[in-house]
Amino acid sequence: MARSGTPSVFALSTRFLVLLGLIGRAAWIWLTIVLDGKGVFRAAPGALVDRQVGFARHFVATANRFKGGLIKLGQVASLRVDVLPEEVSDELARLQDRVEPHASQEIRGQIEAELGRPLEEVYRRFEDEPLAAASLGQVHEAELPGGERVAVKVLYPGVERSVTIDLLAARIALWLFDWVTIADLGQVHGELAESIHGEMDYEREGRAAEEVAGNLGRDPEVAAHVRIPAIHWQATSRRVLTMEFLSGCKVNDSLGVEARGRDAESLVVWATRAFLHMMFRDGFFHCDPHPGNLLVCDDGRLGIIDFGMNKRIAPAVMAMLRESLLSSMSRDARRYTDALLAAGMIDPRDRDAVEALVRISFAPEYWNLTPKEASEIDFSVYLRRMRSQLKNIRSFRLPDGLVMWSRALTLLLGLATELAPGIRPLDVVGPYVTIFLAGDLPGSSS
């Protein structure tokens, strides 16, 4: 029952040295940018941007080679556009969480070591060929002794050790660059660590799936159109998760969707309603609504899977979101700025700079667009203005959970853009926002 496949001390040391090399390369690029800005020397036009893009591509190649936490670090870091240059964020966003599967004997050994029983006692049938393999673990189809068809998610043996090295290197890098950014990079490291450790705790993921299922069950309409896989706790541990198998196709599989008698637009509407319910009514949500985690089940319902990336938003942050929404609806830049001040996101010294930034974001040409209309707009000028103004803000701090909140909304918009470009966001979002603005804040009574 011993685990195999655990990385050796030599492999971990090599990994750490490679990461230190990445940090050194990033520091050199930053130094050239500083010297160029001070006029010590002048780089050729576009050369500094090219160096940043080259570094990001090198990081992506290194992450794809060493896998594990590096892929997750890059993916989460790509969301922090307030910290990273746009060119770097764009390259990191290309990281794909798909890797070569581990050998079946390693996976079987991990299951037996975790559950303390021979595999044959846990599952009547276990398929060695995985359904999917990602950076931290892989999923296999199996059957329980009672005949229930299940999906078994298994954490790779020893991946926690690799992640520890990755997070140590990230801490060194963030400490090194903390004083040159407007964001608190110590907070960023905590966010990275929480996200990755959370995804490696399958008991936490199982509890999250059950909590979301219970929350969505309070809306009979959503519950009738959405399925969350049931968790089989007798075959679940921190590193092994056994859940109900949802048979179906991905939501962006047009032929599969048609074969099940569904249309993409209605599926996007129900997916959006489910996630808005989590985000606006519950304050606890699945953070990763991309097509790979959304299935069209054989019975026609929308299945939501993979709850490893989840987040609970504190009532104080929800209160800030409510106030910012109210001020956004009236396009009141001063009120919006006051909301950020009250939440501790900025200091009073930055009031004027933030208010100017908010006025840019309230430009009427960017409001209430369909995904198709949004995709046809050149946002480059808008983003350049936003980034230029961000440089004038010295005290900006993102509250815990806001990055993941923004990620989920962005992925939902991307889903609509791809599959249902005619949907107007306010038509779906409106009812949830109305209740959110008028009712009690999620979690405020607990």
N, C-alpha and C positions, 0 to 999 in steps of 0.2 A: 504493500500500500504506500510505498515511498513515492514522493514526488520526483519526477525527472524533468530535465529541461531547464533547471534553475541556472541562471548565468553565473559563471565562475568569477572569482576575484579579479583575474586577469581581464576578463571581458568587461567587468564593471569599471576597472581602472582605465582601460582603453576608451570606454565610453566617456568617462569624465575628462580625459585629456582632449578628446575630440571636441567636447563642449567648451572647454577652456579656450581651444583654438578659435571656435566661433566667437566667443566673447572678445578675444583679442582682435579679431578681424573687425568686429563691430566697433570697438573702441578706436581703431585706427581710422575707420571711415568717419566716425563722429569728429575726431580730431581734425581731419582735413576740412570738414564742413566749418568747424569753428575758426580755423586759420584762414579759410577763404573769406568768411564773414568779417574777420578783423583786417583783411587786406594784406596779410602776411604774404600770401601768394594768391594767384587767381587761376581757378580751374577753368578748363575749356567749357563752353556752353553745353549744358546737359550732362557733363561728366560726373557730377556729384550724384545726380539722380540715377545715372547708369550704375554707379557703384552700389547705391542702396538696393536697386533692383537685383544686381548681381549677387549681393549678399543674401537677399531673401530667397533667391533661387537656390543658392548653395545650401541654405538652411533647409529648404524643402527637400532637396536631394539627400541631405544628411538624415533628416527625419524619416524619409522613406526607407533609408538603409538600416537605421537603428531601431525604428518603429517604437513600440511601447508608448511611454508618456510623451516623447518628443512630438509625435503627431498631434496628440491632444493639446500639448502646450502651444504649438503653432496655431491650431484651430481656435483656441480660446483667445490667444493673444491677438489674432487677426481682428477680433471684435473691438479691441481697444483703439479705435481711430483717434481718440484724444491723446494717446501716448505715442503711437507709431506713425511714421509718415505714410501717406496714402499709398505710395508705390509699394512699400513693404507689406502693408495690410492686404493689398490686392493679391500679391504673390502668395502670402501665407494662406489666403482663403482657398487656394488651389489644392491644398493638402487633402488627399483622399484617405478616408479611414477604412481602407480595404487592403489586406495584406495576405501573404501566402499562409495557408492554415498550418497549424502545428500537427505533428505526427499523432495518430490516433492513440498510440500507447501512452503518450504524455497526457493526453486528455483523459483517458480512462484512469490512469494513475491519480490524476488530480481529483477526479470524482470520488474514487474509492477512499483516498486520504481524507477528503473533506467530509464525506457522509459516514465513514467508518464501517462500510459494508462492501462486500463484493458487488460489482456492477450488476451482475445477474440477479441479485436480490432486490435491487432498486428498480430496474427496468426489465420488462419482459423482452423488449427489443430495443436495440440502440444502434443507430446508423453511424458508421465510422466516417463517412463522407459528410463534411459539415454543410449546412445550409448557407452559412455566411461566416466569414472570418474578418475580424477588425483588429485594431491596434492593441486592444487590451484583452480580448477574449473571442471565442467563437461559439456558434450555435449549431446544435445537432438535433435531428428529429429522433424521437424515441416513443416508447409505449410503456405505460405503467402496468403493474401486474393485473389491475382491474380492467385493462383494455383501453384506458383513456390515452388518446394521442397527445403527445406533449412536445414542446420545444425546450431543449436543455442548453442553457447559456453557461459556459465554463470559462473562468478566468485563467489566463495562461500561467503555468507554474513559474514562480520567481519574478513575475512582472512588477511586483511591488518594489523589489530591489532596484530595478532599472528606473522606476519612477522616482524613487528616493534620490538617485544620482541626478536625474533630470531636474528635479525641483531644487536641489542644492545648487546646481549650476545656474538655474534661473534666479535664485536668491542672490548669488554673487553678481550676476549681470544687472539685476534691478538695483542693488545697493550701489553699484558703480555709477549708474546713470540717474540715480534718484534726484540729484541736485540740479539736473539740466532740464527737467520736465515740469509742467504745471501740475501734473497728477501725482498723487502719493503712490509711489511704486511699491512701497511696503504693503499697501492695501491690495494692489494688483497681484502681488505674490500670494497673499492670503486667498484671493479669489481663484487663482489658478490651482492652488493646492486643494481647496475645498472641492472644486469641480472634478478634478481627477480622482481624488480619494473617494468622493461620492460615487463615481462611476465604477469603482472597484469593489464596492460594498453591495452585493446582490441582495442581501436581506433588506437593506435600505431601499433598493429599487423595488422589491416586492411590496413593501409597505406603501411606497409611493403609488404604485399601480392600484392597490386596493383603496387608498384614500381618494384618488381621482375617480375611480369607479363609483364610490359612495357619493362623492360630491355631484357628479354628473347625473346620478340616479335621482336627484332632487328635481330635475327638469324632465318630466315624462317624455316630451318631444325629443330632446337630445338623446335620452336613454334608449328610445325606440330606434334610433338611427345609428348609434355608435356602440361598438363592442370593445371592452378592455379584457385582455386575457386573465383568467383566474390563476391564482398562484397555488401550487401544490407544495405546501410547507414541509410535508414529511420527506420531500426529496430536495430540500433547499437549504443552503448554508451561505456563509459570507462569500464563498467563491463559486458556488454552484446555484443556479436558479432554474427551477423547473416550473414551467407555466403551460397553460392551455395552448394547444396548437391552433392558430387561426389559419384556415385554408383559404387562399384567395390570391389576388394579384396586386401589384403596386397601383396606387391611385393614378399614376401617369402612364399606365399600360392601356392604351386606347382600345386595343382589340379585346383585352381581358375585361375591361370595364363594360364594353358593349355586350360581350357574351353573358354578362351577369345582369343585363337589363338595366344598367344605370347610365347616367350621363355625367360628364365631368363637372359641369357647372353646379349641379345639385350636391355632388360630393364635396366640392370646395366649400359650398355654403355650410354644410353640416360640420365639416372639419373646422371651419372658422368659428361657427357657433360654439362648438365644444371647447376650443381653446380660449375664446373670449370668456366663456363661463368660468374656466379655471382662473383666468387672469383678473377679471373684473369682479366676480362674485365670490371666489374662494380665496384668492391671494396665494394659491399654491398651484403650480402649473408644470407641465411637461415643456421643456425648453427647446425641443428639437423637432418641430413639425415639418420635416422635409419628406419628400415622397417615399423614401425608403422606410420610413416609420409609419406610413399610412397605407393600409391595405383595404381593398374592396373584397369583403368576405364572400364566400359562395352564396350566402343567404342575402346578399345585397347590402348589408350594413357596412359601415366604415369601421375598420379595426385600427386601433392606435396601439403601437408596440414600442418597446425600448424606453423605459422610464428612468434610465440611469442618470440622465441629465434633467434634474428637476430643481425647483427653487420655491422657497416660501418668502413672500414679501412682508416686511414688518408693517404694522398699522401706520406708523409715522411716515413711512415711505409712500404708502397708499394715500395718505392724507396729502402729501406733496403732489402726487400724481393727480389727485382730484382737483386741487387748486390750480395746477398748471393746465389741466384740461379746460377748466372754467375760463381761465384767462386766455387760453388759445381760441376758444369759441368766440370771445369778444375781441380777440387780437389786441389784448391789453398787455403791452410789453412790460410796463412798470409792475403790474400785478404779478405777472409771470416771474419777474426778477425777485419780487418780494417772497414768492413761494420758495425759490431756491435759497434765499437768505434764511428763511425760517427753518428749512430742512438742514442747514449747515453745509450746503453744497458749495457755497462761495462766502467770502468775507466781504464786509461793507466796502472795502477799498476797491473792489472790482464791480460795484454796482453799475457804473456807467458803461463799462466795457461789455458786461453781460447784456444790458438793456439794448445796446447797439446790435449785438449778436442776435438777440431775439427778434428785433425788427427785420433783420434779413430773413430769418426763418418764417416770418409771418407774411412774406411777399405773396400777394393774391394769386399770382400765376402758378403757384405750387399747391393750391388748395383743392380738395375734393376731386381729385382726378381718378378716372378709371385706371386699372393697371396698364391697359393699352396706351392711354394718353400719357401716363407717367413714363412708359418705356420709350416714347417718341420725343421726350424732352431732353435736351442737352443740359445735364446738371453740372457740367464742369465749371461753369462760371459761378454758379451757386456754391459749389463745394470750395472753390478757391476763396471766395469771399468769407465763407464760414471759417475755414482754416486760418486765414489771415487774421480774422478777428479773435480766434481762440488764442493766438499767441499773445494777446494783450491781457489775458486772464491769468492771474498768478496763483489763485487759491482754489481752483476747481477740484472738487472731490465728488466722485460718484458714490451714491449710497449703495449699500449691499443689495444686490439683486437687479439693479436697473439695467446692467449690461445684458443679462439673460432675458429680461423683459423685452428689451429692444430687439434682441436676437429673434425671439419667438415671433414678434410682430413682423419683422423683416422677412422671415421665412414664410409666414402666412401670405404676405404680399407677393412674394416670389411665386408661391403656389398658385395664387389667383392669376398672376401675370401669365404663367405658363399654361394653365388649364382653363381658366374662365376670364378672359380679358375684358368681357363686357360687364362684369360686376362692378357696381359703384360702391366703394368701401362703406360710406356712411349708411347705406341701406341695410347692411348687415351689422355694422358696429353700433349704429344709433341706439337700438333698444338696450344694449348692454351698458353703453355709456350713460344713458338716461337713468337707469337704475343705480349705477355706480355713483352718479352725481347726487341723487336724491336719497339713497338709502344709507344704511349703516356700513361703515368700512369693514372689509373682510378682516376677521380676527380681532376686531375691537372689543368684542364681548368676552373674549377668552382671557 
